[in-house]
């Protein structure tokens, strides 16, 4: 029987933000901060030695979070509204462009969360894309 291995790695950072376009008095319309958790989900049909989906391939991602997002005002870092969903897509795209993965390993999703909410970005599969176009 064949299978697939999934592995995730969790990172954290602290940042401030505000969201525009909200009703007057909305608490997220003012500058506030969150402790963020970012989870990167990977998948591979085979393990690398000694039995990992990935080993230290995500170290550059941790550096990127520390240098670009930690203790920053996200509105000044991002070109879009700093929601969990938008941040998940931005970080997925960064990982796709900058993280060399072992052969066969695939970046499946990036999840961004705060204390009570989270959002996940994963690319649509070919089947999902076809269903949406019908």
C-alpha positions, 0 to 999 in steps of 0.5 A, spaced: 500 500 500 502 506 498 501 513 502 504 520 502 507 523 508 505 530 511 509 534 515 508 541 518 512 546 522 510 552 526 513 559 527 511 565 531 512 572 530 508 579 533 506 584 529 501 590 529 496 592 524 489 595 522 484 594 517 481 599 513 474 599 510 470 597 517 464 600 520 466 606 525 468 604 532 470 597 529 476 594 534 480 592 528 480 599 525 484 601 530 492 600 531 492 593 535 497 587 535 497 580 535 501 574 536 501 570 530 502 563 529 504 560 522 504 553 520 507 550 513 504 544 511 509 539 506 507 533 503 512 527 500 511 520 497 518 518 500 522 520 507 529 523 507 534 520 511 533 519 517 526 519 516 524 526 515 519 530 510 524 536 510 529 537 515 532 544 516 529 547 509 525 552 512 530 555 516 530 561 511 523 562 512 524 563 519 529 568 518 524 571 513 519 572 518 524 575 523 527 580 519 520 582 515 514 581 520 516 580 527 515 587 531 513 590 525 506 594 523 504 589 517 500 595 514 507 598 512 510 591 510 504 588 505 501 591 499 494 588 501 490 588 507 493 585 513 488 579 514 490 572 516 488 570 509 492 575 505 498 574 509 497 566 508 497 567 501 503 572 501 507 567 505 505 561 501 508 565 495 514 567 499 515 559 500 514 557 493 519 562 491 525 561 496 524 554 499 528 549 495 525 542 497 527 535 497 525 531 490 518 529 491 516 534 497 511 539 495 508 545 499 501 544 500 499 550 505 500 555 509 496 557 515 496 563 519 493 564 526 492 569 532 489 567 538 482 565 536 482 565 528 486 562 523 486 562 515 489 557 510 492 558 503 493 552 498 493 552 491 487 549 487 487 542 485 486 541 477 479 538 479 477 544 484 479 549 478 475 545 473 469 544 478 469 552 479 469 554 471 463 550 470 
